[in-house]
Amino acid sequence: LTLQEAGCHTEALVTRYPKSEAYALFRTPGKIFFRTHVATNSKVVALHGKPRVQSVEIEDIQSGKRSFIDCDTVIFTGDWIPDNELLRMAGVDLDAASLSPVVNNSMQTSRPNIFTVGNINHPVETADVVALEGEYVAERILEYLRGKQITTPELELQVEKPLLWISPQRFAPRGPVPARGRLVSWVDDYIGFPTVSAYQQGQKIGEKRLLWPAAPGRIFRIPAKILQKADPAKGPVRISIS
């Protein structure tokens, strides 16, 4: 839509995933009104033309077959990462997978007096959700200033592929319920009706079948209730999706 308003017709979108990353609500109108081809299971392998692009060469990841798309402009998108420079300079522990700060139920970081919220904890979140999380964190900060802190042991939350990361990364079973009662995660495969399971010392402690899909390029929300039976004495909790 932005490109059309700038006078550009989009010939194709190229994604390595087997399905478009856009919501279904937008996919159909996109096909009808913009006449834009979505090349799935594909990658860009070469740009042709000098001094201006004349075509793009793409390759089907599964078959290896290559094809050309005539165009004069190519736009690349990058992965979503948090704006973490100030936190990094302050010595806050960062999650190696998401580059977000490591936080607990209250969204408190590894440094005293520093809490984080919104797209610095997990990218691609909408403004209304971030505002609600802001209200949640404000309450936790007030509790903190009054001397009420999480004093119970915190468990490390770990994920199995296709989950890539999760927030919060640390969970205190006797602490406050995470913001909006959700854990926030990111996936690398599309799963239409996922089942999320939590394990501790190899034993399943929670499971939930979800009505919403897990899809690349979108936030995936997991009900925090699957951690209700987490035992502070039994170490890390692993979360998987199937």
Residue frames as qw, qx, qy, qz and C-alpha x, y, z in Angstrom:
[[0.000, 0.886, 0.463, 0.000, 0.00, 0.00, 0.00],
 [0.309, -0.789, 0.114, 0.519, 2.85, 2.39, 0.84],
 [0.390, -0.161, 0.607, 0.673, 4.58, 1.62, -2.46],
 [0.235, 0.606, 0.680, 0.340, 1.37, 2.12, -4.42],
 [0.099, -0.937, -0.261, 0.209, 0.88, 5.52, -2.82],
 [0.322, -0.655, 0.363, 0.579, 4.43, 6.35, -3.95],
 [0.562, 0.641, -0.238, -0.465, 3.53, 5.36, -7.53],
 [0.047, 0.412, -0.900, -0.133, 5.17, 1.91, -7.53],
 [0.895, -0.013, -0.165, -0.413, 3.50, -1.32, -8.61],
 [0.434, -0.489, 0.748, -0.110, 4.78, -4.29, -6.61],
 [0.609, 0.313, -0.633, -0.362, 5.52, -7.19, -8.94],
 [0.812, -0.117, -0.571, 0.014, 6.24, -9.80, -6.26],
 [0.481, -0.698, 0.420, -0.323, 6.89, -10.54, -2.63],
 [0.703, 0.286, -0.645, 0.087, 9.51, -13.21, -1.94],
 [0.574, -0.583, 0.410, -0.402, 9.56, -15.28, 1.25],
 [0.221, 0.348, -0.910, 0.033, 11.46, -18.38, 2.31],
 [0.422, 0.032, 0.744, -0.517, 8.39, -19.61, 4.19],
 [0.121, 0.209, 0.910, 0.338, 5.84, -21.98, 2.58],
 [0.028, -0.764, -0.640, -0.076, 3.01, -19.56, 3.28],
 [0.116, 0.685, 0.038, 0.719, 2.57, -15.80, 3.12],
 [0.346, -0.130, -0.611, 0.700, 3.38, -14.14, 6.44],
 [0.246, -0.190, -0.018, -0.950, 0.48, -11.68, 6.09],
 [0.400, 0.185, 0.711, -0.547, -2.82, -12.19, 7.89],
 [0.274, 0.365, 0.842, 0.288, -5.52, -13.84, 5.78],
 [0.128, 0.828, 0.417, -0.352, -7.59, -10.66, 6.12],
 [0.043, 0.803, -0.271, -0.530, -4.95, -8.86, 4.04],
 [0.398, -0.188, 0.790, 0.426, -3.81, -11.66, 1.71],
 [0.405, 0.529, 0.730, 0.151, -6.98, -11.90, -0.38],
 [0.188, 0.942, 0.169, -0.222, -7.47, -8.13, -0.92],
 [0.263, -0.676, 0.493, 0.480, -3.78, -7.94, -1.74],
 [0.434, 0.057, 0.805, 0.401, -4.14, -10.49, -4.51],
 [0.317, 0.717, 0.617, 0.063, -7.26, -8.85, -5.91],
 [0.073, 0.978, 0.135, -0.142, -6.40, -5.16, -5.73],
 [0.199, -0.813, 0.441, 0.325, -2.61, -5.12, -6.04],
 [0.885, 0.447, -0.117, -0.066, -2.18, -8.08, -8.42],
 [0.024, -0.752, 0.645, -0.134, 1.03, -8.96, -6.58],
 [0.872, 0.082, -0.483, -0.022, 2.52, -12.44, -6.82],
 [0.531, -0.685, 0.452, -0.209, 3.79, -13.98, -3.57],
 [0.695, 0.394, -0.601, 0.039, 6.73, -16.31, -4.24],
 [0.736, -0.562, 0.287, -0.243, 6.80, -18.73, -1.29],
 [0.908, -0.176, 0.299, 0.236, 9.59, -21.24, -0.53],
 [0.636, 0.645, 0.078, 0.416, 11.87, -18.89, -2.42],
 [0.482, -0.679, 0.031, 0.554, 14.91, -16.69, -2.01],
 [0.390, 0.910, -0.119, -0.079, 16.57, -13.91, -3.99],
 [0.866, -0.176, 0.225, 0.410, 19.88, -15.13, -5.41],
 [0.469, -0.008, 0.290, 0.834, 20.89, -12.32, -7.79],
 [0.216, 0.830, 0.227, -0.461, 20.10, -8.79, -8.91],
 [0.592, 0.219, 0.485, 0.606, 20.67, -8.00, -12.60],
 [0.216, 0.897, 0.291, 0.254, 21.18, -4.63, -14.27],
 [0.519, -0.394, -0.026, 0.758, 23.57, -1.71, -14.24],
 [0.122, 0.261, -0.582, 0.761, 23.51, 1.07, -13.14],
 [0.573, -0.135, 0.275, -0.760, 19.85, 0.35, -12.21],
 [0.428, 0.013, 0.892, -0.146, 18.20, -2.96, -11.42],
 [0.450, 0.184, -0.497, -0.719, 16.45, -4.55, -14.40],
 [0.821, -0.151, -0.445, -0.325, 15.46, -7.92, -12.96],
 [0.461, -0.514, 0.631, -0.354, 15.69, -10.16, -9.91],
 [0.600, 0.167, -0.768, -0.148, 16.63, -13.84, -10.00],
 [0.622, -0.391, 0.429, -0.525, 14.86, -16.03, -7.46],
 [0.345, 0.224, -0.910, -0.051, 15.32, -19.68, -6.58],
 [0.813, -0.345, -0.198, -0.425, 12.78, -22.20, -5.34],
 [0.298, -0.610, 0.677, -0.285, 14.28, -23.54, -2.11],
 [0.817, -0.058, 0.529, -0.223, 12.77, -27.01, -2.58],
 [0.861, 0.437, 0.252, 0.068, 13.35, -27.66, -6.28],
 [0.525, -0.378, 0.323, 0.691, 16.30, -25.38, -6.98],
 [0.412, 0.601, 0.523, 0.442, 14.50, -24.01, -10.05],
 [0.225, -0.400, -0.065, 0.886, 15.33, -20.39, -10.86],
 [0.268, 0.736, 0.555, 0.280, 13.24, -17.69, -12.50],
 [0.286, 0.045, 0.002, 0.957, 13.44, -13.99, -13.26],
 [0.007, 0.819, 0.544, -0.181, 11.18, -11.08, -12.31],
 [0.347, 0.487, 0.160, 0.786, 11.48, -7.85, -14.30],
 [0.342, -0.863, -0.339, 0.149, 11.66, -4.83, -11.99],
 [0.387, 0.674, -0.149, 0.611, 13.54, -1.58, -11.41],
 [0.264, -0.631, 0.404, -0.608, 13.43, -1.46, -7.61],
 [0.705, -0.143, -0.686, 0.111, 14.19, -4.00, -4.88],
 [0.369, -0.659, 0.281, -0.592, 13.31, -3.52, -1.22],
 [0.561, 0.037, -0.789, 0.246, 14.80, -5.78, 1.45],
 [0.592, -0.679, -0.016, -0.435, 13.26, -6.28, 4.86],
 [0.255, 0.406, -0.769, 0.423, 15.23, -7.15, 7.97],
 [0.515, -0.379, -0.757, 0.137, 14.40, -9.13, 11.06],
 [0.342, -0.828, -0.106, -0.431, 12.75, -7.30, 13.94],
 [0.617, -0.045, -0.519, 0.590, 15.14, -6.45, 16.76],
 [0.335, -0.855, -0.370, 0.144, 14.61, -4.33, 19.89],
 [0.229, 0.816, -0.166, 0.504, 16.12, -0.89, 20.39],
 [0.828, -0.488, -0.232, 0.148, 18.41, -2.10, 23.19],
 [0.516, 0.545, -0.271, 0.603, 21.39, 0.28, 23.01],
 [0.264, -0.681, 0.297, -0.615, 20.75, 2.06, 26.34],
 [0.901, -0.367, 0.108, -0.207, 20.14, -1.23, 28.13],
 [0.900, 0.215, -0.160, 0.343, 23.31, -2.73, 26.72],
 [0.273, 0.626, -0.305, 0.664, 25.30, 0.32, 27.83],
 [0.519, -0.600, 0.260, -0.550, 23.78, -0.04, 31.32],
 [0.048, 0.351, -0.920, 0.168, 25.00, -3.64, 31.55],
 [0.756, 0.025, 0.323, -0.569, 21.54, -5.24, 31.50],
 [0.412, -0.100, 0.888, 0.175, 21.56, -8.96, 30.63],
 [0.549, 0.389, -0.251, -0.696, 20.26, -9.53, 27.09],
 [0.850, 0.127, 0.494, -0.131, 18.68, -12.66, 25.62],
 [0.273, -0.371, 0.675, 0.576, 21.06, -13.99, 22.97],
 [0.330, 0.364, 0.828, 0.271, 18.15, -15.25, 20.84],
 [0.134, 0.838, 0.517, 0.113, 15.96, -12.12, 20.77],
 [0.385, 0.289, -0.107, 0.870, 18.46, -9.41, 21.82],
 [0.403, -0.725, -0.210, -0.517, 15.79, -8.28, 24.28],
 [0.139, -0.525, 0.624, -0.561, 16.48, -7.73, 27.99],
 [0.447, -0.168, -0.874, 0.095, 16.09, -10.78, 30.21],
 [0.362, -0.355, 0.187, -0.841, 13.07, -10.01, 32.42],
 [0.010, 0.122, 0.945, -0.302, 10.91, -11.76, 35.02],
 [0.012, 0.620, 0.784, 0.035, 7.14, -11.78, 35.63],
 [0.101, -0.838, -0.284, 0.455, 7.25, -8.10, 36.64],
 [0.585, 0.730, 0.091, 0.341, 9.34, -7.20, 33.57],
 [0.359, -0.881, 0.288, 0.112, 12.21, -6.30, 35.86],
 [0.678, 0.605, -0.400, 0.119, 15.64, -6.63, 34.28],
 [0.832, -0.084, -0.372, 0.404, 18.88, -7.96, 35.77],
 [0.286, 0.252, -0.271, 0.884, 19.73, -4.46, 37.00],
 [0.135, -0.544, -0.656, 0.505, 17.99, -3.02, 40.08],
 [0.112, 0.637, 0.214, -0.732, 15.46, -0.25, 39.39],
 [0.203, 0.339, -0.543, -0.741, 15.25, -0.98, 35.65],
 [0.580, 0.346, 0.703, -0.225, 12.00, -2.30, 34.18],
 [0.033, 0.208, -0.591, -0.778, 11.19, -2.63, 30.48],
 [0.519, 0.448, 0.597, -0.417, 7.99, -2.85, 28.48],
 [0.573, 0.709, 0.057, -0.407, 6.62, -3.18, 24.95],
 [0.817, 0.565, -0.108, 0.026, 8.68, -3.55, 21.81],
 [0.072, 0.728, -0.654, 0.193, 11.96, -3.51, 23.68],
 [0.580, -0.243, 0.736, -0.252, 10.91, -6.85, 25.22],
 [0.534, 0.240, 0.788, 0.193, 9.37, -8.32, 22.07],
 [0.007, -0.222, 0.365, 0.904, 9.12, -6.72, 18.62],
 [0.225, -0.184, -0.686, -0.667, 6.16, -6.12, 16.32],
 [0.094, -0.483, -0.791, 0.364, 3.66, -5.45, 19.07],
 [0.022, 0.695, 0.448, 0.562, 0.72, -3.13, 18.51],
 [0.039, 0.424, -0.268, 0.864, 0.38, 0.19, 20.35],
 [0.660, -0.474, -0.082, -0.577, -2.75, -0.82, 22.28],
 [0.915, -0.199, -0.325, 0.130, -1.11, -3.96, 23.68],
 [0.521, 0.240, -0.348, 0.741, 2.02, -2.02, 24.59],
 [0.249, -0.518, 0.111, -0.811, -0.14, 0.54, 26.43],
 [0.842, -0.414, -0.168, -0.302, -1.80, -2.23, 28.44],
 [0.838, -0.019, -0.336, 0.431, 1.60, -3.65, 29.30],
 [0.210, 0.462, -0.243, 0.827, 2.65, -0.16, 30.36],
 [0.580, -0.551, 0.016, -0.600, -0.19, -0.07, 32.88],
 [0.943, -0.226, -0.241, 0.046, 0.86, -3.49, 34.17],
 [0.674, 0.183, -0.306, 0.647, 4.51, -2.46, 34.59],
 [0.102, -0.594, 0.149, -0.784, 3.51, 0.82, 36.27],
 [0.785, -0.510, -0.050, -0.348, 1.74, -1.22, 38.96],
 [0.918, -0.077, -0.220, 0.321, 4.79, -3.46, 39.39],
 [0.400, 0.439, -0.239, 0.768, 7.05, -0.40, 39.72],
 [0.411, -0.628, 0.090, -0.654, 4.80, 1.08, 42.40],
 [0.925, -0.357, -0.113, -0.062, 4.95, -2.22, 44.30],
 [0.779, 0.193, -0.233, 0.550, 8.73, -2.21, 43.93],
 [0.108, 0.564, -0.202, 0.793, 8.99, 1.33, 45.31],
 [0.646, -0.562, 0.071, -0.511, 6.86, 0.27, 48.27],
 [0.256, -0.530, 0.784, -0.198, 9.32, -2.51, 49.01],
 [0.852, 0.109, 0.451, -0.243, 7.33, -5.40, 47.54],
 [0.271, 0.606, -0.661, -0.350, 9.63, -7.43, 45.32],
 [0.936, 0.100, -0.293, -0.165, 9.84, -10.94, 43.90],
 [0.289, -0.671, 0.651, -0.208, 11.77, -12.85, 46.54],
 [0.896, -0.019, 0.426, -0.122, 10.92, -16.42, 45.51],
 [0.472, -0.258, 0.673, 0.508, 13.21, -18.44, 43.21],
 [0.537, 0.622, -0.119, -0.558, 12.94, -17.64, 39.50],
 [0.778, 0.075, 0.597, 0.179, 12.97, -20.43, 36.92],
 [0.011, -0.414, 0.537, 0.735, 14.59, -20.10, 33.53],
 [0.738, 0.471, 0.351, -0.333, 12.15, -20.52, 30.63],
 [0.218, -0.352, 0.736, 0.536, 13.65, -22.36, 27.66],
 [0.709, 0.459, 0.088, -0.527, 12.11, -23.08, 24.25],
 [0.575, -0.045, 0.752, 0.319, 12.35, -25.84, 21.67],
 [0.129, 0.226, -0.512, -0.818, 12.22, -25.26, 17.93],
 [0.391, 0.540, 0.280, 0.691, 10.29, -24.03, 16.06],
 [0.298, -0.939, -0.164, 0.047, 9.94, -21.60, 18.98],
 [0.587, 0.533, -0.198, 0.577, 12.90, -19.20, 18.79],
 [0.196, 0.172, -0.499, 0.826, 12.60, -17.19, 22.00],
 [0.379, -0.665, -0.634, -0.108, 10.19, -16.32, 24.79],
 [0.089, 0.289, -0.311, 0.901, 9.49, -13.37, 27.09],
 [0.268, -0.840, 0.457, -0.118, 9.63, -13.18, 30.03],
 [0.625, 0.401, -0.665, 0.080, 12.70, -15.43, 30.13],
 [0.192, 0.092, -0.818, 0.534, 12.52, -15.92, 33.90],
 [0.564, -0.448, -0.408, -0.561, 9.43, -16.97, 35.83],
 [0.068, -0.206, 0.738, -0.639, 8.76, -16.87, 39.57],
 [0.303, -0.338, -0.864, -0.216, 5.97, -19.41, 40.29],
 [0.273, -0.645, -0.612, 0.367, 4.84, -17.42, 43.32],
 [0.152, -0.226, 0.063, 0.960, 5.25, -14.05, 41.64],
 [0.446, 0.485, 0.194, -0.727, 2.64, -11.94, 39.80],
 [0.711, 0.441, 0.540, 0.091, 0.90, -13.26, 36.71],
 [0.388, -0.072, 0.388, 0.833, 2.77, -11.99, 33.59],
 [0.228, 0.336, -0.032, -0.913, 1.27, -9.06, 31.72],
 [0.648, 0.203, -0.250, -0.690, -2.14, -9.89, 30.22],
 [0.831, -0.137, 0.489, -0.227, -1.68, -13.47, 31.46],
 [0.852, 0.523, -0.026, 0.001, 0.49, -14.26, 28.46],
 [0.585, -0.422, 0.451, 0.526, 3.99, -15.39, 27.60],
 [0.502, 0.797, -0.086, -0.324, 5.17, -13.87, 24.34],
 [0.675, -0.235, 0.605, 0.352, 7.14, -15.90, 21.82],
 [0.381, 0.665, -0.379, -0.518, 8.33, -16.10, 18.21],
 [0.837, 0.055, 0.544, 0.004, 8.18, -19.05, 15.82],
 [0.036, -0.503, 0.626, 0.595, 9.95, -20.12, 12.64],
 [0.018, -0.141, -0.919, -0.368, 7.25, -22.46, 11.25],
 [0.502, -0.150, -0.104, -0.845, 3.55, -22.04, 10.55],
 [0.097, -0.163, -0.966, 0.175, 1.29, -24.22, 12.74],
 [0.287, -0.431, -0.466, -0.718, -2.46, -23.78, 12.24],
 [0.681, -0.602, -0.110, -0.402, -3.84, -25.07, 15.55],
 [0.399, 0.453, -0.691, 0.398, -0.85, -25.44, 17.86],
 [0.790, -0.557, -0.256, -0.029, -0.60, -27.30, 21.13],
 [0.159, 0.718, -0.477, 0.481, 1.84, -25.75, 23.61],
 [0.873, -0.355, -0.327, 0.070, 3.40, -27.92, 26.33],
 [0.096, -0.814, 0.452, -0.353, 5.59, -27.15, 29.34],
 [0.909, -0.060, -0.385, 0.147, 8.08, -29.64, 30.83],
 [0.229, -0.801, 0.457, -0.311, 10.17, -29.65, 33.98],
 [0.348, -0.427, 0.832, -0.065, 12.77, -32.36, 34.59],
 [0.110, 0.078, -0.906, -0.400, 11.27, -34.24, 31.63],
 [0.067, 0.455, 0.860, -0.223, 7.77, -34.30, 33.13],
 [0.027, -0.505, -0.446, -0.739, 4.87, -32.49, 31.48],
 [0.125, -0.321, -0.585, 0.734, 3.50, -29.84, 33.87],
 [0.327, 0.597, 0.286, -0.674, 1.08, -28.07, 31.52],
 [0.263, 0.127, 0.747, 0.597, -0.48, -28.21, 28.06],
 [0.321, 0.604, 0.335, -0.648, -2.88, -26.03, 26.09],
 [0.424, 0.373, 0.663, 0.491, -4.43, -26.37, 22.64],
 [0.008, -0.479, -0.065, 0.875, -4.75, -22.92, 21.09],
 [0.507, 0.667, 0.539, -0.088, -7.32, -21.59, 18.63],
 [0.261, 0.925, -0.159, -0.228, -4.94, -19.09, 17.05],
 [0.897, 0.356, -0.100, 0.244, -2.07, -20.01, 14.71],
 [0.532, -0.636, 0.277, 0.486, 1.64, -19.79, 15.30],
 [0.662, 0.688, 0.205, 0.216, 3.08, -17.97, 12.30],
 [0.612, -0.068, 0.046, 0.786, 6.49, -16.52, 11.37],
 [0.153, 0.353, 0.180, 0.905, 6.69, -12.75, 11.46],
 [0.467, -0.618, -0.222, -0.592, 4.00, -12.42, 14.14],
 [0.226, -0.397, 0.670, -0.585, 3.96, -12.40, 17.91],
 [0.636, -0.182, -0.723, -0.197, 2.80, -15.76, 19.30],
 [0.370, -0.489, 0.386, -0.689, 1.06, -15.54, 22.66],
 [0.544, -0.063, -0.833, 0.077, 1.07, -18.48, 25.09],
 [0.587, -0.689, -0.155, -0.397, -1.28, -18.58, 28.11],
 [0.047, 0.582, -0.665, 0.466, 0.82, -18.31, 31.28],
 [0.809, -0.290, 0.230, -0.457, -1.49, -20.89, 32.91],
 [0.909, 0.221, -0.350, 0.037, 0.63, -23.70, 31.46],
 [0.387, 0.421, -0.596, 0.564, 3.18, -22.78, 34.16],
 [0.604, -0.587, 0.030, -0.539, 0.76, -23.12, 37.09],
 [0.951, -0.310, -0.017, 0.000, 2.37, -26.37, 38.24],
 [0.553, 0.594, -0.404, 0.423, 5.96, -25.19, 37.88],
 [0.785, -0.557, -0.188, 0.197, 8.01, -26.18, 40.93],
 [0.012, 0.953, -0.289, 0.089, 10.61, -23.62, 42.11],
 [0.580, -0.568, 0.581, 0.055, 12.84, -26.50, 43.26],
 [0.837, 0.174, 0.505, 0.120, 12.94, -28.38, 39.94],
 [0.411, -0.288, 0.460, 0.733, 14.93, -26.06, 37.71],
 [0.142, 0.255, -0.378, -0.878, 14.31, -24.75, 34.18],
 [0.615, 0.437, 0.562, -0.339, 11.02, -25.14, 32.33],
 [0.159, -0.130, 0.694, 0.689, 11.10, -26.12, 28.65],
 [0.525, 0.518, 0.335, -0.586, 8.27, -25.03, 26.40],
 [0.229, -0.058, 0.809, 0.538, 7.50, -26.77, 23.11],
 [0.545, 0.411, 0.092, -0.725, 4.89, -26.46, 20.37],
 [0.247, -0.004, 0.918, 0.310, 3.40, -29.08, 18.09]]
